[in-house]
Amino acid sequence: MDKPLALKLAPNSLSEVIGQKHLVGEDMILSNLVKNRKLFSMILYGKPGIGKTSIANAIINDLGVRYRFLNATVNSKKDLDVVIEEAKMYDGLVLIMDEIHRLNKDKQDILLPCLENGLITLIGMTTSNPYHAINPAIRSRCQLFELKELETSDIIEGLKRAIKSPYLPNIKIDEETINYIAKVAGNDLRFAYNLLEVAYYSTKDYNVSLDVVKKVNSKPVFFADKDGDAYYDMLSAFQKSIRGSDVDASLHYLARLITLGDLDSIFRRMSVIAYEDIGLANPSIGPKVMAAIEAAKLVGLPEARIPLGTIVTEMALSPKSNTAHIALDEALSDIEKGNVSDIPKHLKNPSTTYKYPHDYKNAFVKQQYLPDKLKNKKYYHPKDLGYEAKLKEIYLYLEKMKKD
């Protein structure tokens, strides 16, 4: 079976790696390690298609060392045992391990002593943040190297290299089409190669035109693994853009989430934002968000984008206040610290000393509600924003009444 174009074009040396100049450029750390013929256990992390496997293989080729390749998800404990026995036979080898964050405890227990005594030199690869996803015992024995997103110019460089290669004979393609493939690849060189190869073989005369590419792939691709960091980064960016009142960024991240089709995550995050970030500055936003969610559920995609776009625009442009939930968090903190005391007697049921507010002018009567230990505590600190400015007036009036 013929290998994919991306594999055929895999670099044989660090000097052929596209991008990642902060690691593989002249006099950079990985280049110098190879130059000095010295290798340490390391973890390469970053998004898919940006060169983790390419760099690992290039290091092996440049050094000419014995190695084995495993996947932490697919390969078993027995497979790891075989690698370790081989390492003992040859007095060490390099283990390239993909999905290193999936390594379970049994495999970790076998691998750790081998890393400790130098029998195994590990090159781990992951799309997850190693500081969160990788066992600290493994992490502490490895150097961590982050691969950066490829620039569009890097993708174009890779595409032009593919076009000049012997693997796509008689290909015809113009600059506009190359630039389009680079744009929709979402900084993923592997995806760019795959799209180019499919478009090439889908034609009769190997003329890869813009129309051909658009028929093969009509939707931009961006990295958003729902089980990975990038997906939650997107949800975080969505919330922070609304919180920051940037309507254009809010709609951009909404569009990316809609493209993934995960409406439930959008609904949950909007519900949180309505109360966490907008809150009392515009208390009507909560019911409005729920109405928009129900409308989106009713019509489904693609029409769901209409109520969602409308409500997200209003959310971004709403005044913002977090005072209510901050006040509650402070109250919860007091409870957790044991900073409480007995409920005032007149608030207990039944009570003969309790003053019924409705029997007094303006339905207000001065009496203590907080426990003695906290009777002067102020949790709520209102802002002069939106509807909350009116609540502040009421709050200050009531505070004055208490003093009078």
Phi, psi and omega per residue, in radians:
M1 nan 2.347 -3.081
D2 -1.220 2.398 3.121
K3 -1.266 2.624 3.042
P4 -1.097 2.706 -3.135
L5 -0.992 -0.686 -3.106
A6 -1.031 -0.648 3.111
L7 -1.273 -0.687 3.130
K8 -1.089 -0.571 -3.087
L9 -1.621 0.076 -3.129
A10 -1.020 2.359 -3.101
P11 -1.150 2.492 3.095
N12 -1.642 -0.148 -3.091
S13 -2.598 2.698 3.108
L14 -1.017 -0.525 -3.136
S15 -1.160 -0.313 -3.136
E16 -1.684 -0.081 -3.124
V17 -1.189 2.351 3.117
I18 -1.567 2.256 -3.128
G19 1.331 -2.904 3.093
Q20 0.979 0.654 -3.104
K21 -1.116 -0.398 3.110
H22 -1.189 -0.266 3.119
L23 -1.957 -0.687 -2.988
V24 -2.004 0.032 3.078
G25 -1.203 3.044 -3.110
E26 -1.061 2.277 3.141
D27 1.133 0.286 3.035
M28 -1.526 2.936 -2.897
I29 -1.028 -0.843 -3.096
L30 -1.234 -0.636 3.098
S31 -1.084 -0.733 -3.131
N32 -1.232 -0.595 3.059
L33 -1.056 -0.764 3.128
V34 -1.160 -0.736 -3.139
K35 -1.060 -0.662 -3.141
N36 -1.542 0.047 3.116
R37 0.902 0.854 3.124
K38 -2.351 2.292 -3.092
L39 -2.257 2.373 3.087
F40 -2.061 2.750 3.051
S41 -1.082 2.420 -3.074
M42 -2.599 2.807 3.013
I43 -2.181 2.155 3.075
L44 -1.729 2.153 -3.114
Y45 -2.299 2.583 -3.121
G46 2.794 3.121 -3.058
K47 -1.180 2.839 3.135
P48 -1.120 2.629 2.982
G49 1.302 0.308 -3.106
I50 -1.971 0.059 2.945
G51 2.083 0.222 -3.112
K52 -1.084 -0.924 -3.131
T53 -1.143 -0.670 3.128
S54 -1.055 -0.780 -3.136
I55 -1.149 -0.753 -3.141
A56 -1.041 -0.829 -3.126
N57 -1.171 -0.645 3.137
A58 -1.125 -0.703 3.102
I59 -1.051 -0.801 3.141
I60 -1.059 -0.783 -3.130
N61 -1.143 -0.735 -3.129
D62 -1.128 -0.659 -3.099
L63 -1.533 -0.361 -3.133
G64 1.122 0.625 -3.092
V65 -1.685 2.794 3.092
R66 -1.298 2.392 -3.099
Y67 -2.608 2.866 2.983
R68 -2.391 2.658 -3.108
F69 -2.030 2.196 3.064
L70 -2.265 2.767 3.017
N71 -2.032 2.168 -3.043
A72 -1.079 -0.445 -3.138
T73 -1.441 -0.738 -2.988
V74 -1.546 -0.792 -3.035
N75 -1.362 2.540 -3.028
S76 -1.611 3.051 3.055
K77 -1.038 -0.643 3.127
K78 -1.104 -0.692 3.109
D79 -1.080 -0.701 3.122
L80 -1.168 -0.660 3.085
D81 -1.040 -0.713 -3.132
V82 -1.102 -0.749 3.135
V83 -1.087 -0.743 -3.120
I84 -1.149 -0.708 3.097
E85 -1.094 -0.686 3.106
E86 -1.153 -0.687 3.112
A87 -1.075 -0.675 3.102
K88 -1.139 -0.673 -3.105
M89 -1.140 -0.668 -3.078
Y90 -1.834 0.214 3.128
D91 1.034 0.783 3.049
G92 1.996 2.585 2.989
L93 -2.746 2.973 3.123
V94 -1.700 2.276 3.076
L95 -1.901 2.020 3.020
I96 -1.618 2.092 -3.072
M97 -2.184 2.025 3.078
D98 -1.452 2.750 3.136
E99 0.956 0.739 -3.045
I100 -1.012 -0.470 -3.141
H101 -1.209 -0.230 3.119
R102 -1.582 0.050 -3.086
L103 -1.161 2.091 -3.097
N104 -1.434 3.017 -3.008
K105 -1.084 -0.691 -3.135
D106 -1.028 -0.781 -3.130
K107 -1.238 -0.638 3.103
Q108 -1.065 -0.752 -3.111
D109 -1.079 -0.573 3.109
I110 -1.334 -0.703 -3.015
L111 -1.327 -0.654 -3.008
L112 -0.951 -0.856 3.132
P113 -1.063 -0.575 -3.124
C114 -1.252 -0.552 3.037
L115 -1.256 -0.680 -3.098
E116 -1.095 -0.762 -3.080
N117 -1.616 0.029 3.062
G118 1.449 0.075 3.114
L119 -1.098 -0.685 3.102
I120 -1.982 2.302 2.939
T121 -1.857 2.072 -3.008
L122 -1.698 2.324 2.883
I123 -2.051 1.720 -3.135
G124 -1.598 2.655 -3.139
M125 -2.350 2.409 -3.139
T126 -2.735 2.644 3.014
T127 -1.624 -0.105 -3.111
S128 -1.617 2.836 3.082
N129 -1.284 2.002 -3.046
P130 -1.118 -0.434 -3.137
Y131 -1.216 -0.346 3.124
H132 -1.882 -0.614 -2.908
A133 -1.762 -0.280 -3.035
I134 -1.873 2.397 3.139
N135 -0.901 2.279 -3.102
P136 -0.992 -0.571 -3.137
A137 -1.133 -0.691 3.073
I138 -1.220 -0.801 -3.058
R139 -1.049 -0.700 -3.072
S140 -1.201 -0.300 -3.130
R141 -1.699 0.109 -3.076
C142 -2.268 2.620 2.932
Q143 -1.476 2.419 -3.103
L144 -1.825 2.222 3.129
F145 -2.190 2.091 3.132
E146 -1.580 2.236 3.044
L147 -1.568 2.356 -3.098
K148 -1.571 2.755 3.095
E149 -1.048 2.466 3.075
L150 -1.268 2.540 3.046
E151 -1.439 2.814 3.087
T152 -1.004 -0.634 3.130
S153 -1.108 -0.571 3.082
D154 -1.166 -0.745 3.133
I155 -1.103 -0.735 3.129
I156 -1.095 -0.720 3.096
E157 -1.032 -0.767 3.124
G158 -1.129 -0.729 3.140
L159 -1.111 -0.717 -3.137
K160 -1.191 -0.584 3.058
R161 -1.133 -0.696 3.126
A162 -1.144 -0.720 -3.111
I163 -1.123 -0.606 -3.137
K164 -1.454 -0.172 -3.092
S165 -1.305 2.889 3.105
P166 -1.358 -0.004 -3.013
Y167 -1.493 -0.214 3.117
L168 -2.252 1.166 -3.069
P169 -1.103 2.472 3.072
N170 1.139 0.346 3.138
I171 -1.196 2.478 3.064
K172 -2.174 2.151 -3.097
I173 -2.730 2.482 -3.128
D174 -1.810 3.004 -3.084
E175 -1.076 -0.680 -3.113
E176 -1.056 -0.729 -3.132
T177 -1.221 -0.704 3.089
I178 -1.042 -0.803 -3.137
N179 -1.112 -0.628 3.139
Y180 -1.171 -0.795 3.115
I181 -1.031 -0.756 -3.139
A182 -1.084 -0.657 -3.104
K183 -1.201 -0.810 -3.083
V184 -1.356 -0.207 -3.116
A185 -1.229 -0.254 3.093
G186 1.054 0.699 3.109
N187 1.182 0.275 -3.134
D188 -1.858 1.807 -3.076
L189 -1.144 -0.661 3.122
R190 -1.038 -0.762 3.122
F191 -1.103 -0.698 3.134
A192 -1.066 -0.767 3.104
Y193 -1.087 -0.782 -3.112
N194 -1.096 -0.745 3.132
L195 -1.113 -0.750 3.110
L196 -1.069 -0.756 -3.098
E197 -1.171 -0.758 3.128
V198 -1.117 -0.768 3.132
A199 -1.078 -0.702 -3.140
Y200 -1.049 -0.843 -3.089
Y201 -1.413 -0.139 3.121
S202 -1.560 0.001 3.136
T203 -1.826 2.857 3.136
K204 -1.500 -0.575 -3.027
D205 -2.111 0.269 3.125
Y206 1.100 0.434 3.077
N207 -1.614 1.710 -3.087
V208 -1.501 1.592 -3.128
S209 -1.589 2.966 3.108
L210 -1.076 -0.694 3.132
D211 -1.098 -0.704 3.134
V212 -1.089 -0.813 -3.118
V213 -1.095 -0.720 -3.126
K214 -1.167 -0.551 3.076
K215 -1.225 -0.630 3.118
V216 -1.224 -0.741 -3.107
N217 -2.491 1.908 -3.079
S218 -1.727 -0.062 -3.045
K219 -2.179 2.290 3.094
P220 -1.038 2.576 -3.137
V221 -1.941 2.327 3.002
F222 -2.426 2.677 -3.063
F223 -1.286 2.164 3.085
A224 -2.752 1.170 3.063
D225 -1.192 2.080 -3.048
K226 -1.136 -0.267 3.090
D227 -1.745 0.031 -3.049
G228 -1.954 3.088 -3.086
D229 -1.107 -0.674 -3.001
A230 -1.076 -0.603 -3.131
Y231 -1.160 -0.742 3.129
Y232 -1.278 -0.492 3.018
D233 -1.072 -0.665 -3.135
M234 -1.177 -0.761 3.085
L235 -1.101 -0.674 3.110
S236 -1.125 -0.770 3.127
A237 -1.105 -0.631 3.104
F238 -1.066 -0.869 -3.118
Q239 -1.165 -0.755 -3.088
K240 -1.184 -0.525 3.096
S241 -1.221 -0.701 3.066
I242 -1.154 -0.785 3.125
R243 -1.024 -0.641 -3.131
G244 -1.470 0.071 3.094
S245 1.070 0.532 3.048
D246 -1.719 1.688 -3.015
V247 -1.163 -0.619 -3.103
D248 -1.189 -0.780 3.096
A249 -1.133 -0.671 3.130
S250 -1.040 -0.777 -3.133
L251 -1.234 -0.573 3.106
H252 -1.090 -0.861 -3.115
Y253 -1.238 -0.547 3.023
L254 -1.067 -0.762 3.137
A255 -1.066 -0.710 3.130
R256 -1.141 -0.699 3.125
L257 -1.205 -0.657 3.095
I258 -1.130 -0.683 3.124
T259 -1.021 -0.599 3.085
L260 -1.292 -0.327 3.107
G261 1.361 0.226 -3.091
D262 -1.642 1.351 -3.077
L263 -1.157 -0.603 -3.080
D264 -1.039 -0.724 3.125
S265 -1.160 -0.657 3.083
I266 -1.089 -0.805 -3.111
F267 -1.058 -0.817 -3.116
R268 -1.093 -0.770 -3.093
R269 -1.184 -0.688 3.102
M270 -1.104 -0.675 3.139
S271 -1.098 -0.689 3.100
V272 -1.156 -0.810 -3.086
I273 -1.038 -0.691 -3.090
A274 -0.979 -0.653 -3.073
Y275 -1.774 -0.523 -3.113
E276 -1.378 -0.709 -2.980
D277 -1.895 -0.463 -3.122
I278 -1.786 -0.867 2.964
G279 0.845 -2.270 -3.014
L280 -1.293 -0.189 3.079
A281 -1.201 -0.457 3.084
N282 -2.664 1.300 -3.032
P283 -1.128 -0.266 3.110
S284 -1.303 -0.190 -3.058
I285 -1.193 -0.549 3.141
G286 -1.011 -0.989 3.090
P287 -1.063 -0.592 3.122
K288 -1.155 -0.715 3.099
V289 -1.082 -0.766 3.130
M290 -1.100 -0.676 3.108
A291 -1.121 -0.726 3.121
A292 -1.145 -0.674 3.103
I293 -1.093 -0.797 3.126
E294 -1.095 -0.697 3.109
A295 -1.124 -0.740 3.130
A296 -1.114 -0.695 3.084
K297 -1.113 -0.690 -3.082
L298 -1.140 -0.777 -3.043
V299 -1.589 -0.433 -3.121
G300 1.201 3.072 3.095
L301 -1.380 2.533 0.170
P302 -1.529 -0.210 -3.059
E303 -1.129 -0.401 -3.129
A304 -0.986 -0.418 -3.129
R305 -1.092 -0.434 -3.043
I306 -1.229 -0.985 3.076
P307 -1.119 -0.573 -3.138
L308 -1.174 -0.763 3.113
G309 -1.090 -0.665 -3.140
T310 -1.140 -0.857 -3.069
I311 -1.245 -0.631 3.128
V312 -1.163 -0.636 3.062
T313 -1.055 -0.812 3.128
E314 -1.131 -0.693 -3.141
M315 -1.084 -0.759 -3.132
A316 -1.128 -0.627 -3.080
L317 -1.575 -0.055 3.105
S318 -1.260 2.609 2.953
P319 -1.095 2.685 -3.020
K320 -2.061 2.475 3.051
S321 -2.677 2.337 3.076
N322 -2.016 0.251 -2.989
T323 -1.080 -0.686 -3.046
A324 -1.146 -0.845 -3.094
H325 -1.321 -0.473 3.039
I326 -1.153 -0.710 3.107
A327 -1.078 -0.772 3.130
L328 -1.145 -0.699 3.121
D329 -1.056 -0.667 3.117
E330 -1.167 -0.690 3.093
A331 -1.119 -0.743 3.107
L332 -1.092 -0.665 3.109
S333 -1.076 -0.692 3.083
D334 -1.069 -0.724 -3.138
I335 -1.104 -0.815 -3.102
E336 -1.098 -0.558 -3.136
K337 -1.460 -0.045 -3.106
G338 1.327 0.331 -3.117
N339 -1.477 1.175 -3.101
V340 -2.390 2.891 3.000
S341 -2.645 -3.076 -2.999
D342 -1.122 2.552 3.066
I343 -1.152 2.368 3.098
P344 -0.911 2.443 -3.056
K345 -0.995 -0.663 -3.069
H346 -1.256 -0.184 3.078
L347 -1.641 -0.159 3.132
K348 -1.361 2.697 -3.080
N349 -1.926 2.136 0.017
P350 -1.508 2.854 3.114
S351 -2.583 2.428 3.120
T352 -1.714 -0.172 -3.091
T353 -1.757 -0.093 3.138
Y354 -1.188 2.330 3.111
K355 -1.705 2.121 -3.080
Y356 -1.409 1.934 -3.020
P357 -0.952 -0.575 -3.087
H358 -1.192 -0.218 3.097
D359 -1.497 -0.015 -3.062
Y360 -2.077 2.816 -3.126
K361 -1.020 2.381 -3.121
N362 1.036 0.346 3.125
A363 0.943 0.683 -3.128
F364 -2.427 2.350 3.037
V365 -2.470 2.430 -3.126
K366 -1.308 2.111 3.019
Q367 -2.805 2.786 -3.090
Q368 -1.441 2.323 3.098
Y369 -1.981 -0.659 3.127
L370 -1.305 2.690 3.040
P371 -1.038 2.764 -3.068
D372 -0.932 -0.742 -3.071
K373 -1.104 -0.427 -3.058
L374 -2.106 0.297 -2.924
K375 -1.082 -0.392 3.120
N376 -1.849 0.194 -3.088
K377 -1.247 2.389 3.079
K378 -2.091 1.932 3.092
Y379 -1.569 -0.704 -3.000
Y380 -1.596 2.232 3.111
H381 -2.242 1.648 -3.003
P382 -1.173 2.705 3.085
K383 -1.871 2.776 3.087
D384 -1.601 0.980 -3.079
L385 -2.277 2.305 3.029
G386 0.890 -2.446 -3.103
Y387 -1.082 -0.505 -3.091
E388 -1.126 -0.425 3.088
A389 -1.056 -0.618 3.091
K390 -1.220 -0.703 3.094
L391 -1.097 -0.598 3.125
K392 -1.117 -0.710 3.101
E393 -1.026 -0.786 3.129
I394 -1.121 -0.767 -3.121
Y395 -1.032 -0.848 -3.115
L396 -1.153 -0.620 3.098
Y397 -1.103 -0.786 -3.137
L398 -1.160 -0.659 3.101
E399 -1.084 -0.692 3.120
K400 -1.157 -0.695 3.113
M401 -1.050 -0.702 -3.131
K402 -1.116 -0.679 -3.123
K403 -1.262 -0.622 -3.123
D404 -1.290 nan nan
